[in-house]
């Protein structure tokens, strides 16, 4: 199922931002036409890996979801992207990959994890993400989060999202740890979108985390 369509003009050239699988955004341009059919898209959409292959085949770039884990990017995203590019006869240099990340930096790692927990729980509470979370080892947590969300049980939501789940997905704690993970992923991506967690936090807390991100990575 296609969930979101958006259209924007870019330097006078038509571009289409297409969100699929609730987990990636493709950037498509008429500059490189493709013969992809609706059936091709429908086949790819249920599988995050299939959606990544589709991106490599037909898109100019891909904006990854903030909930993608480092290992899933290495083990699943990159091989499937390579397959899609190969199908289209394209080189990796012709494709722009951007990876999103929730980042909560601070001296108290426990607090950073706690402040990020609700943002991870929010996404994992949607049934369409269960397949992805199962692939990265958190299927039981995702199912529990979905049940808690349906019951509108906030306390159960926080309990079901484990520390391990938060740490595998988000960059939390010290600047050195976060930089090390970003540096490892820099070998496979073209750019990053680093942002503070936001669910359950005040504007002041979000602003402080974004300030720390700016100091750690953009100065």
Secondary structure, 3 states (H helix, E strand, C coil): CCCEEEEEEECCEEEEEEEECCCEEEEEEHHHCCCCCHHHHHHHHCCHHHHHHHHHHHCCEEEECCCCCHHHHHHHHHHHHHHHHHHHCCCHHHCEEEEEEEEEECCCHHHHHHHHHHHHHHHHCCHHHHHHHHHCCCHHHHHHHHHHHHCCCHHHHHHHCCHHHHHHHCEEECHHHHHHHHHHHCCCCCEEEEECCCCCCCHHHHHHHHHHHHHHHCC
